[in-house]
Amino acid sequence: MSQLTNEQTSYIIHASLEAAARGDAAEESRLIRLLPLAPHLAKVAKEMWGKEYLLQEGYDLSEADAAFGADWLDR
């Protein structure tokens, strides 16, 4: 599972908000994807958009892997 410190998480969130404020949607999106996606959100995203979308977009799925098992995307 990805282990970010509170300081790292705070930095990423702050930087993504700054990117949003200056209208840099691509950077905002890139930064947000550095944060582990909550398992329940990962599960819904898989159901809505599929496994390939999650992988192509580069979401951090480490918490979902820990919660559902490493092969959850294939089930």
Biopython code that builds the backbone (N, CA, C, O; Angstrom):
import numpy as np
from Bio.PDB.StructureBuilder import StructureBuilder

atoms = [
    (1, "MET", "N", (0.840, -1.174, 0.000)),
    (1, "MET", "CA", (0.000, 0.000, 0.000)),
    (1, "MET", "C", (0.881, 1.232, 0.000)),
    (1, "MET", "O", (1.898, 1.286, 0.692)),
    (2, "SER", "N", (0.489, 2.198, -0.766)),
    (2, "SER", "CA", (1.219, 3.462, -0.824)),
    (2, "SER", "C", (1.139, 4.146, 0.533)),
    (2, "SER", "O", (0.058, 4.274, 1.109)),
    (3, "GLN", "N", (2.277, 4.583, 1.036)),
    (3, "GLN", "CA", (2.310, 5.221, 2.342)),
    (3, "GLN", "C", (2.835, 6.635, 2.212)),
    (3, "GLN", "O", (4.045, 6.859, 2.179)),
    (4, "LEU", "N", (1.932, 7.577, 2.140)),
    (4, "LEU", "CA", (2.316, 8.973, 2.118)),
    (4, "LEU", "C", (2.211, 9.513, 3.537)),
    (4, "LEU", "O", (1.301, 9.150, 4.283)),
    (5, "THR", "N", (3.129, 10.365, 3.897)),
    (5, "THR", "CA", (3.019, 11.029, 5.194)),
    (5, "THR", "C", (1.920, 12.077, 5.113)),
    (5, "THR", "O", (1.482, 12.447, 4.024)),
    (6, "ASN", "N", (1.481, 12.549, 6.264)),
    (6, "ASN", "CA", (0.497, 13.629, 6.273)),
    (6, "ASN", "C", (1.049, 14.861, 5.573)),
    (6, "ASN", "O", (0.320, 15.572, 4.881)),
    (7, "GLU", "N", (2.328, 15.105, 5.754)),
    (7, "GLU", "CA", (2.967, 16.256, 5.111)),
    (7, "GLU", "C", (2.945, 16.106, 3.590)),
    (7, "GLU", "O", (2.646, 17.066, 2.881)),
    (8, "GLN", "N", (3.254, 14.927, 3.090)),
    (8, "GLN", "CA", (3.239, 14.687, 1.651)),
    (8, "GLN", "C", (1.822, 14.828, 1.089)),
    (8, "GLN", "O", (1.620, 15.438, 0.039)),
    (9, "THR", "N", (0.857, 14.266, 1.789)),
    (9, "THR", "CA", (-0.533, 14.360, 1.358)),
    (9, "THR", "C", (-0.980, 15.811, 1.322)),
    (9, "THR", "O", (-1.606, 16.252, 0.358)),
    (10, "SER", "N", (-0.659, 16.545, 2.365)),
    (10, "SER", "CA", (-1.014, 17.959, 2.431)),
    (10, "SER", "C", (-0.375, 18.738, 1.287)),
    (10, "SER", "O", (-1.024, 19.586, 0.674)),
    (11, "TYR", "N", (0.887, 18.457, 1.000)),
    (11, "TYR", "CA", (1.587, 19.136, -0.089)),
    (11, "TYR", "C", (0.895, 18.864, -1.424)),
    (11, "TYR", "O", (0.684, 19.787, -2.211)),
    (12, "ILE", "N", (0.547, 17.619, -1.682)),
    (12, "ILE", "CA", (-0.102, 17.257, -2.943)),
    (12, "ILE", "C", (-1.451, 17.952, -3.072)),
    (12, "ILE", "O", (-1.781, 18.484, -4.131)),
    (13, "ILE", "N", (-2.219, 17.946, -2.006)),
    (13, "ILE", "CA", (-3.527, 18.598, -2.039)),
    (13, "ILE", "C", (-3.367, 20.095, -2.275)),
    (13, "ILE", "O", (-4.062, 20.674, -3.110)),
    (14, "HIS", "N", (-2.461, 20.713, -1.546)),
    (14, "HIS", "CA", (-2.220, 22.153, -1.698)),
    (14, "HIS", "C", (-1.774, 22.482, -3.131)),
    (14, "HIS", "O", (-2.271, 23.432, -3.737)),
    (15, "ALA", "N", (-0.849, 21.703, -3.659)),
    (15, "ALA", "CA", (-0.353, 21.942, -5.017)),
    (15, "ALA", "C", (-1.464, 21.749, -6.045)),
    (15, "ALA", "O", (-1.529, 22.484, -7.029)),
    (16, "SER", "N", (-2.338, 20.765, -5.825)),
    (16, "SER", "CA", (-3.436, 20.551, -6.775)),
    (16, "SER", "C", (-4.436, 21.703, -6.718)),
    (16, "SER", "O", (-4.979, 22.103, -7.748)),
    (17, "LEU", "N", (-4.682, 22.236, -5.530)),
    (17, "LEU", "CA", (-5.574, 23.397, -5.409)),
    (17, "LEU", "C", (-4.978, 24.621, -6.079)),
    (17, "LEU", "O", (-5.692, 25.405, -6.704)),
    (18, "GLU", "N", (-3.666, 24.784, -5.950)),
    (18, "GLU", "CA", (-2.994, 25.894, -6.634)),
    (18, "GLU", "C", (-3.102, 25.745, -8.148)),
    (18, "GLU", "O", (-3.341, 26.721, -8.860)),
    (19, "ALA", "N", (-2.926, 24.518, -8.634)),
    (19, "ALA", "CA", (-3.043, 24.268, -10.069)),
    (19, "ALA", "C", (-4.457, 24.589, -10.549)),
    (19, "ALA", "O", (-4.637, 25.186, -11.610)),
    (20, "ALA", "N", (-5.452, 24.194, -9.771)),
    (20, "ALA", "CA", (-6.841, 24.480, -10.129)),
    (20, "ALA", "C", (-7.094, 25.984, -10.154)),
    (20, "ALA", "O", (-7.772, 26.491, -11.047)),
    (21, "ALA", "N", (-6.552, 26.686, -9.179)),
    (21, "ALA", "CA", (-6.758, 28.136, -9.088)),
    (21, "ALA", "C", (-6.165, 28.871, -10.286)),
    (21, "ALA", "O", (-6.691, 29.901, -10.708)),
    (22, "ARG", "N", (-5.084, 28.349, -10.825)),
    (22, "ARG", "CA", (-4.482, 29.012, -11.987)),
    (22, "ARG", "C", (-4.999, 28.439, -13.310)),
    (22, "ARG", "O", (-4.538, 28.819, -14.386)),
    (23, "GLY", "N", (-5.966, 27.517, -13.213)),
    (23, "GLY", "CA", (-6.602, 26.978, -14.408)),
    (23, "GLY", "C", (-5.851, 25.857, -15.093)),
    (23, "GLY", "O", (-6.115, 25.558, -16.258)),
    (24, "ASP", "N", (-4.919, 25.230, -14.392)),
    (24, "ASP", "CA", (-4.118, 24.143, -14.962)),
    (24, "ASP", "C", (-4.754, 22.798, -14.593)),
    (24, "ASP", "O", (-4.302, 22.116, -13.673)),
    (25, "ALA", "N", (-5.795, 22.438, -15.318)),
    (25, "ALA", "CA", (-6.554, 21.233, -15.023)),
    (25, "ALA", "C", (-5.704, 19.967, -15.174)),
    (25, "ALA", "O", (-5.870, 19.019, -14.406)),
    (26, "ALA", "N", (-4.810, 19.943, -16.139)),
    (26, "ALA", "CA", (-3.975, 18.763, -16.350)),
    (26, "ALA", "C", (-3.068, 18.517, -15.139)),
    (26, "ALA", "O", (-2.927, 17.381, -14.686)),
    (27, "GLU", "N", (-2.460, 19.576, -14.624)),
    (27, "GLU", "CA", (-1.588, 19.427, -13.454)),
    (27, "GLU", "C", (-2.402, 19.074, -12.213)),
    (27, "GLU", "O", (-1.977, 18.252, -11.401)),
    (28, "GLU", "N", (-3.543, 19.680, -12.069)),
    (28, "GLU", "CA", (-4.417, 19.343, -10.944)),
    (28, "GLU", "C", (-4.757, 17.854, -10.964)),
    (28, "GLU", "O", (-4.665, 17.176, -9.941)),
    (29, "SER", "N", (-5.143, 17.357, -12.118)),
    (29, "SER", "CA", (-5.497, 15.953, -12.271)),
    (29, "SER", "C", (-4.305, 15.040, -12.016)),
    (29, "SER", "O", (-4.441, 14.013, -11.351)),
    (30, "ARG", "N", (-3.148, 15.404, -12.535)),
    (30, "ARG", "CA", (-1.943, 14.600, -12.323)),
    (30, "ARG", "C", (-1.616, 14.478, -10.840)),
    (30, "ARG", "O", (-1.292, 13.395, -10.354)),
    (31, "LEU", "N", (-1.701, 15.574, -10.141)),
    (31, "LEU", "CA", (-1.379, 15.577, -8.718)),
    (31, "LEU", "C", (-2.374, 14.754, -7.909)),
    (31, "LEU", "O", (-1.976, 13.995, -7.025)),
    (32, "ILE", "N", (-3.645, 14.894, -8.198)),
    (32, "ILE", "CA", (-4.666, 14.150, -7.455)),
    (32, "ILE", "C", (-4.475, 12.648, -7.621)),
    (32, "ILE", "O", (-4.744, 11.878, -6.699)),
    (33, "ARG", "N", (-4.016, 12.236, -8.789)),
    (33, "ARG", "CA", (-3.808, 10.798, -9.026)),
    (33, "ARG", "C", (-2.630, 10.238, -8.222)),
    (33, "ARG", "O", (-2.451, 9.022, -8.159)),
    (34, "LEU", "N", (-1.842, 11.099, -7.620)),
    (34, "LEU", "CA", (-0.756, 10.644, -6.752)),
    (34, "LEU", "C", (-1.274, 10.153, -5.406)),
    (34, "LEU", "O", (-0.588, 9.410, -4.705)),
    (35, "LEU", "N", (-2.486, 10.569, -5.048)),
    (35, "LEU", "CA", (-3.081, 10.158, -3.774)),
    (35, "LEU", "C", (-3.773, 8.811, -3.954)),
    (35, "LEU", "O", (-4.430, 8.588, -4.971)),
    (36, "PRO", "N", (-3.634, 7.909, -2.981)),
    (36, "PRO", "CA", (-4.325, 6.617, -3.102)),
    (36, "PRO", "C", (-5.835, 6.822, -3.206)),
    (36, "PRO", "O", (-6.428, 7.573, -2.432)),
    (37, "LEU", "N", (-6.438, 6.149, -4.165)),
    (37, "LEU", "CA", (-7.882, 6.201, -4.351)),
    (37, "LEU", "C", (-8.537, 5.315, -3.300)),
    (37, "LEU", "O", (-8.169, 4.149, -3.154)),
    (38, "ALA", "N", (-9.497, 5.855, -2.573)),
    (38, "ALA", "CA", (-10.189, 5.084, -1.537)),
    (38, "ALA", "C", (-10.807, 3.834, -2.164)),
    (38, "ALA", "O", (-11.329, 3.893, -3.278)),
    (39, "PRO", "N", (-10.750, 2.707, -1.458)),
    (39, "PRO", "CA", (-11.254, 1.450, -2.034)),
    (39, "PRO", "C", (-12.680, 1.528, -2.571)),
    (39, "PRO", "O", (-12.954, 1.011, -3.654)),
    (40, "HIS", "N", (-13.583, 2.158, -1.843)),
    (40, "HIS", "CA", (-14.967, 2.207, -2.326)),
    (40, "HIS", "C", (-15.082, 3.030, -3.612)),
    (40, "HIS", "O", (-15.910, 2.724, -4.470)),
    (41, "LEU", "N", (-14.256, 4.069, -3.748)),
    (41, "LEU", "CA", (-14.266, 4.861, -4.977)),
    (41, "LEU", "C", (-13.633, 4.093, -6.132)),
    (41, "LEU", "O", (-14.096, 4.182, -7.269)),
    (42, "ALA", "N", (-12.583, 3.343, -5.842)),
    (42, "ALA", "CA", (-11.940, 2.527, -6.878)),
    (42, "ALA", "C", (-12.909, 1.480, -7.412)),
    (42, "ALA", "O", (-12.959, 1.218, -8.614)),
    (43, "LYS", "N", (-13.674, 0.888, -6.506)),
    (43, "LYS", "CA", (-14.636, -0.140, -6.911)),
    (43, "LYS", "C", (-15.718, 0.456, -7.814)),
    (43, "LYS", "O", (-16.077, -0.138, -8.830)),
    (44, "VAL", "N", (-16.228, 1.608, -7.448)),
    (44, "VAL", "CA", (-17.253, 2.271, -8.269)),
    (44, "VAL", "C", (-16.665, 2.668, -9.622)),
    (44, "VAL", "O", (-17.307, 2.481, -10.655)),
    (45, "ALA", "N", (-15.448, 3.214, -9.621)),
    (45, "ALA", "CA", (-14.806, 3.614, -10.877)),
    (45, "ALA", "C", (-14.611, 2.409, -11.790)),
    (45, "ALA", "O", (-14.804, 2.509, -13.002)),
    (46, "LYS", "N", (-14.232, 1.280, -11.220)),
    (46, "LYS", "CA", (-14.070, 0.060, -12.024)),
    (46, "LYS", "C", (-15.401, -0.341, -12.649)),
    (46, "LYS", "O", (-15.453, -0.710, -13.822)),
    (47, "GLU", "N", (-16.476, -0.269, -11.867)),
    (47, "GLU", "CA", (-17.796, -0.640, -12.383)),
    (47, "GLU", "C", (-18.269, 0.329, -13.465)),
    (47, "GLU", "O", (-18.904, -0.081, -14.437)),
    (48, "MET", "N", (-17.959, 1.603, -13.295)),
    (48, "MET", "CA", (-18.433, 2.605, -14.252)),
    (48, "MET", "C", (-17.586, 2.665, -15.515)),
    (48, "MET", "O", (-18.126, 2.737, -16.619)),
    (49, "TRP", "N", (-16.258, 2.636, -15.364)),
    (49, "TRP", "CA", (-15.364, 2.884, -16.500)),
    (49, "TRP", "C", (-14.469, 1.713, -16.861)),
    (49, "TRP", "O", (-13.880, 1.698, -17.942)),
    (50, "GLY", "N", (-14.358, 0.741, -15.984)),
    (50, "GLY", "CA", (-13.586, -0.452, -16.287)),
    (50, "GLY", "C", (-12.141, -0.417, -15.820)),
    (50, "GLY", "O", (-11.588, 0.632, -15.487)),
    (51, "LYS", "N", (-11.569, -1.574, -15.809)),
    (51, "LYS", "CA", (-10.191, -1.792, -15.361)),
    (51, "LYS", "C", (-9.199, -0.973, -16.173)),
    (51, "LYS", "O", (-8.330, -0.308, -15.608)),
    (52, "GLU", "N", (-9.324, -1.019, -17.485)),
    (52, "GLU", "CA", (-8.348, -0.351, -18.353)),
    (52, "GLU", "C", (-8.300, 1.154, -18.104)),
    (52, "GLU", "O", (-7.228, 1.757, -18.143)),
    (53, "TYR", "N", (-9.440, 1.749, -17.852)),
    (53, "TYR", "CA", (-9.481, 3.186, -17.565)),
    (53, "TYR", "C", (-8.647, 3.504, -16.329)),
    (53, "TYR", "O", (-7.817, 4.413, -16.348)),
    (54, "LEU", "N", (-8.870, 2.761, -15.270)),
    (54, "LEU", "CA", (-8.128, 3.004, -14.031)),
    (54, "LEU", "C", (-6.623, 2.872, -14.248)),
    (54, "LEU", "O", (-5.840, 3.676, -13.742)),
    (55, "LEU", "N", (-6.236, 1.867, -14.993)),
    (55, "LEU", "CA", (-4.805, 1.641, -15.234)),
    (55, "LEU", "C", (-4.218, 2.711, -16.159)),
    (55, "LEU", "O", (-3.132, 3.231, -15.902)),
    (56, "GLN", "N", (-4.934, 3.032, -17.224)),
    (56, "GLN", "CA", (-4.434, 4.036, -18.171)),
    (56, "GLN", "C", (-4.308, 5.416, -17.538)),
    (56, "GLN", "O", (-3.382, 6.163, -17.851)),
    (57, "GLU", "N", (-5.225, 5.749, -16.661)),
    (57, "GLU", "CA", (-5.222, 7.070, -16.038)),
    (57, "GLU", "C", (-4.204, 7.172, -14.904)),
    (57, "GLU", "O", (-3.917, 8.270, -14.426)),
    (58, "GLY", "N", (-3.667, 6.051, -14.477)),
    (58, "GLY", "CA", (-2.596, 6.065, -13.493)),
    (58, "GLY", "C", (-3.021, 6.300, -12.058)),
    (58, "GLY", "O", (-2.245, 6.836, -11.267)),
    (59, "TYR", "N", (-4.230, 5.915, -11.707)),
    (59, "TYR", "CA", (-4.681, 6.061, -10.330)),
    (59, "TYR", "C", (-3.840, 5.192, -9.400)),
    (59, "TYR", "O", (-3.412, 4.101, -9.776)),
    (60, "ASP", "N", (-3.608, 5.682, -8.189)),
    (60, "ASP", "CA", (-2.934, 4.901, -7.157)),
    (60, "ASP", "C", (-3.988, 3.990, -6.535)),
    (60, "ASP", "O", (-4.842, 4.447, -5.775)),
    (61, "LEU", "N", (-3.924, 2.716, -6.856)),
    (61, "LEU", "CA", (-4.910, 1.740, -6.403)),
    (61, "LEU", "C", (-4.416, 0.908, -5.231)),
    (61, "LEU", "O", (-4.986, -0.143, -4.938)),
    (62, "SER", "N", (-3.381, 1.354, -4.566)),
    (62, "SER", "CA", (-2.766, 0.566, -3.506)),
    (62, "SER", "C", (-3.716, 0.260, -2.350)),
    (62, "SER", "O", (-3.672, -0.839, -1.797)),
    (63, "GLU", "N", (-4.567, 1.201, -1.979)),
    (63, "GLU", "CA", (-5.502, 0.942, -0.880)),
    (63, "GLU", "C", (-6.578, -0.061, -1.297)),
    (63, "GLU", "O", (-6.999, -0.890, -0.491)),
    (64, "ALA", "N", (-7.018, 0.010, -2.541)),
    (64, "ALA", "CA", (-7.990, -0.963, -3.046)),
    (64, "ALA", "C", (-7.355, -2.348, -3.129)),
    (64, "ALA", "O", (-8.000, -3.347, -2.811)),
    (65, "ASP", "N", (-6.099, -2.412, -3.553)),
    (65, "ASP", "CA", (-5.387, -3.696, -3.590)),
    (65, "ASP", "C", (-5.323, -4.309, -2.196)),
    (65, "ASP", "O", (-5.538, -5.509, -2.029)),
    (66, "ALA", "N", (-5.026, -3.483, -1.201)),
    (66, "ALA", "CA", (-4.931, -3.968, 0.176)),
    (66, "ALA", "C", (-6.299, -4.417, 0.704)),
    (66, "ALA", "O", (-6.395, -5.401, 1.437)),
    (67, "ALA", "N", (-7.330, -3.703, 0.332)),
    (67, "ALA", "CA", (-8.678, -4.014, 0.829)),
    (67, "ALA", "C", (-9.314, -5.209, 0.128)),
    (67, "ALA", "O", (-9.974, -6.029, 0.766)),
    (68, "PHE", "N", (-9.115, -5.307, -1.191)),
    (68, "PHE", "CA", (-9.829, -6.309, -1.982)),
    (68, "PHE", "C", (-8.944, -7.451, -2.494)),
    (68, "PHE", "O", (-9.455, -8.424, -3.047)),
    (69, "GLY", "N", (-7.636, -7.342, -2.318)),
    (69, "GLY", "CA", (-6.705, -8.330, -2.845)),
    (69, "GLY", "C", (-6.097, -7.841, -4.146)),
    (69, "GLY", "O", (-6.707, -7.067, -4.884)),
    (70, "ALA", "N", (-4.896, -8.301, -4.412)),
    (70, "ALA", "CA", (-4.139, -7.810, -5.565)),
    (70, "ALA", "C", (-4.840, -8.073, -6.902)),
    (70, "ALA", "O", (-4.584, -7.359, -7.871)),
    (71, "ASP", "N", (-5.702, -9.064, -6.973)),
    (71, "ASP", "CA", (-6.353, -9.428, -8.238)),
    (71, "ASP", "C", (-7.771, -8.862, -8.382)),
    (71, "ASP", "O", (-8.530, -9.316, -9.239)),
    (72, "TRP", "N", (-8.133, -7.884, -7.557)),
    (72, "TRP", "CA", (-9.516, -7.402, -7.550)),
    (72, "TRP", "C", (-9.934, -6.805, -8.892)),
    (72, "TRP", "O", (-11.106, -6.887, -9.261)),
    (73, "LEU", "N", (-9.008, -6.213, -9.618)),
    (73, "LEU", "CA", (-9.372, -5.625, -10.913)),
    (73, "LEU", "C", (-9.782, -6.693, -11.933)),
    (73, "LEU", "O", (-10.531, -6.409, -12.867)),
    (74, "ASP", "N", (-9.299, -7.898, -11.751)),
    (74, "ASP", "CA", (-9.588, -8.969, -12.702)),
    (74, "ASP", "C", (-10.853, -9.757, -12.344)),
    (74, "ASP", "O", (-11.273, -10.641, -13.091)),
    (75, "ARG", "N", (-11.444, -9.435, -11.216)),
    (75, "ARG", "CA", (-12.660, -10.153, -10.812)),
    (75, "ARG", "C", (-13.902, -9.405, -11.208)),
    (75, "ARG", "O", (-15.012, -9.868, -10.945)),
]
sb = StructureBuilder()
sb.init_structure("model")
sb.init_model(0)
sb.init_chain("A")
sb.init_seg("    ")
for serial, (resi, resn, name, xyz) in enumerate(atoms, 1):
    if name == "N":
        sb.init_residue(resn, " ", resi, " ")
    sb.init_atom(name, np.array(xyz, "f"), 0.0, 1.0, " ", f" {name:<3s}", serial, name[0])
structure = sb.get_structure()
